[in-house]
């Protein structure tokens, strides 16, 4: 068994253990292999080990990789989406996880309309004070924007995502995930007919906490592929 295959197997074991401790069904938690900057050989190795969901943050690189992956694999965009990359992104990702503004949502909807498709997205919520983090900041802005986004006919909001602050304090990390979960639950209450099922939280260093706080999808890179090259 390859190192990547062993890593994936180990992560699934940790998912099962963590879910069991907090009374959740591990089958309700999906694993994404964050393959940004990694060569195709590593993606194919992960694919052979059973991975079917990959996360990329560079649009053109992801589009190129998608052509080489088997048809039953999917790539989602997890990085900040620049306006000038919107046209290339729509239709080339099964889901755009990082929709962080009303402006970007409008551009995605317009391009999806042009292509005659409905693009799945997640709304990124900023739950950290770090300047480098993107996302809707503050519930008032978020819910004002969601009202318009939910009415867009060529976008389908599948859920929310967030990135916890890069700190060692577990309490701060947990607060970040808890904040996103509460906004997620409130959104589902306001829009009961929307297909909101995805809460994308947690990476290699904090996915156990994310699972405990309700994540349905975790995004794991270095714990699968090793540290960035």
N, C-alpha and C positions, 0 to 999 in steps of 0.2 A: 504493500500500500504506500502511495506517495505521501510526502509531507503535507501537501495541500489536502489530500483526502483524509489524512489523520486529523488535521486541524478542523475540518468540517465536521467530522464525526464527533470530535471533542466538544465543539460548540453546541451541536444538537444534544449532547449529553447534559451540558450545563443548562441549556434551555429547559430540558425536561425536569432537571433537579430544581431549578429556580421556580418554574411554574408550579411544580408539585408543592413546594413549601408555602406558596401563597394562594393555593387552591384554584389554580388555573389549569386549563387543558393545554398542554404544549402544542397540540395541533392547531390552536388558535393563534400561534405566533409564527410568522414567516421569517425566513432568513434571507437577506440580500447580501451577495458577495460584492463588496465595493472594489471594483476592478480598475478604477481610474489610475492611469500611468502604467498599468501592468501590460506586458506583452500578450498577444493572442495565445501563445503557448500555455500561459498560466490560466487564462480563461477556459481554454479547452480542457486543461487538466481538472479544473474545478467542475466543468460540465460533466466530464467522465465520472466524477465522484458524486454526481447527482444534483449539482446546482443548476437551477434554471432561471434564476433571477439575479441580474447584475446591475450595479449602479455605476454611472459614469458622470463626470462633471465637465468634460470638454466635448462640445457638441460634435465637431467634425471628427474627432477621434472615435467617438461613440458610434457615429454613423458608419464609419469604416469598419469598426469591429462587428457591428450588427450584420454586415454582409457576410462575414466569415463564420458567424455562430449558426448552429443548427436552427431550423425553423421553430422548434418548440422552446427555444430560449428567448428571454425578453430582456431588454435594457431599459432602465428608467433613468431619467435625468435627476441628479441629486444636488448639483451645484447651482450657484446663482446664474440665472438666465439673463443675458444681456439682450436689449431690445433688438439689436442687429442680428441676433442669432435665432430670433423667434421663428422666422419662416422655415429655416432648416430643421428646427426642433420639432415642430408640429407634424405629427404623422410618422416620425422616426423613432419616437419613444412610446412605449406602452403607457407610461405615465410620466408627467412632468411634476416632480415632487416639490420643486422649489419656487412656486408662484408666490412672490412676496410683495406684490403691489397690484392695485387696481389697473394701472397702466399696462402691466405685463399681461394680466388676465384678458384685457380688451384686445391686445395684439394677438394673443393665442386664439381667442374666439374668432377674430376676423380672418386669420389664416386658415383655421379649421373650416370656416364657412366657405372660403375659397376652394378648399380641397374637397368639400362635401363630406366631412367626417365630424365625429364628436371626439374631442381629445380629453382623456382622463387627466386630472390634475390633483395635487394635494396643495393645500394652502400652508405656507410656512409662517409659523408664529414665532416672533422673537421673545424668548424667555430669559435672555441674558443681557446684561448691561454692556457687554463687550462690543466695541465699535465695529469690529470686523464682522459681526453677525448680521445676517439679513433677516427679513421677515416683517410681518405686520406687528407694529409696536403699540401696545395698549388695546384693551378690549373695545373701546369706543370706535377707534379707527377700523379695527378688524370687522366688527359687526356692521358698520356702515358700508364697508366694501363688500362683505359677503352678501348683503341684500341685493346688490347689483349683479354680482358674479353668479349667484344662484339663478338669476333670470336669463343668463346667457344660454342660448340654445345649442351652441356648438362646443360647450365645455361641460364636463361632468365632474363635479367635485366629489372625490372618493374619500377624503378625509383630511387630516392635518399632519404636519411634521414639525419637528423642532430640533435644535442642536443645543445641548447643555453647555454651560461654560466650561472651559478647560481648567478646572481647579481640582484640588485633592480633597476638598471638603464635601463629603457625601451628602450632608444636609443641604447644601446649596444645589447640588446636582439633582437631588430628589425634589426639591422645591420647583426646579425648572420643569421637570417631567410632570409633576403634579399640576402645575399651572396649565400646561398644554392639555392634559387630560380633562381638566375642568372646563376649559374652553370648548374642547371637542364634545363633551357631554351636553353642554349648553347649546351648542350648534345643532346637535341632533334633536334636542327638545324643540327648538324653534323651527327646524325644517325636518319634520318627522318622515317626510316622503323622499328625502334626498338619500342616495345610496352611500351614506357615510359609514364606512366600515374599517378604514385604515388609520391607525395612529402610529406614525413612523417616528420612533424615538430610540436612541441608544446606539452607540458605536462600540468599538473594541474595548475601550476602557470603562464603559459604564452601562453596557447592555443588561447586566443583571438587575441593576436598579431600575432601568427602563421597564423591564418585564414586570417587576414588582409594582410599578406605577401604572401598568395597563397597556404597554406597547403591544401592538399587533404585528409590527414589522420592525426588525432591528437591522441596522446597516453596518456590516462588519467587513473591515478591510485587512488591517495588519494582522489580526488574529487568524486570518485564513491564508493570506499571501506573504506574510512577513512584512517587515518595515519597508517603507518606500525606498525605491532605488534612486 
